[in-house]
Amino acid sequence: MQTPIEIDFQGFTPTDRQKASVQEHIRLFEKRFGRISSGRLVAIGPGGHHQTGGLYEVNIRLRLPTGKEVDASRTPHADERHSDFYFALNDAFKRARRQLQDKVGRLRGEVKSHEPPTAGTVTKLFEDHGFLETPAGLEIYFHRNSVLNGGFAKLKPGMRVTYVEEEGESGPQASTVKI
């Protein structure tokens, strides 16, 4: 089933290549996100923006069967208007794709969650690295560059810090260490 996406070119007459490129983007989009019930693509050409010096703007609005809308058509910033039509088209579909991925993820109940930093205690300090004790009682390495805001010089043994544990070359290590 073909998704009814209305295409509107404003301020310029599109070439056959530009029309084909729009159709190909829509085809790929529909192949990836088949659950689009309707949509509208508006490509505004240089003739429609006398103040912007001949730049293209492409806006996309899509509606999902649930009634939710993906609206990649907002008043663009200056860096979202492009002198190249194809760049503007790619940028608009990238914005729409990202918004649709986020919406679909929320509909599926997929929510990004970030592990909170773990608290630990600094146990040893050397010239360019140190060790801290984890809540499990393990001692793990950290480098001075892992300490945020240049705080390595302020550290002292016994201080409490938060950190993110990650796998290093020689086993677990602390990154994003914060006093």
Secondary structure, DSSP 8 states (H G I E B T S, - for coil): ----EEEEEESS---HHHHHHHHHHHHHHHHH-----EEEEEEE-GGG-GGGTS-BEEEEEEE-TTS-EEE--S---GGGSBSSHHHHHHHHHHHHHHHHHHHHHHHTT--------EEEEEEEE-SSEEEEE-TTS-EEEEEGGGBGGGGGGG--TT-EEEEEEEEETTEEEEEEEE-
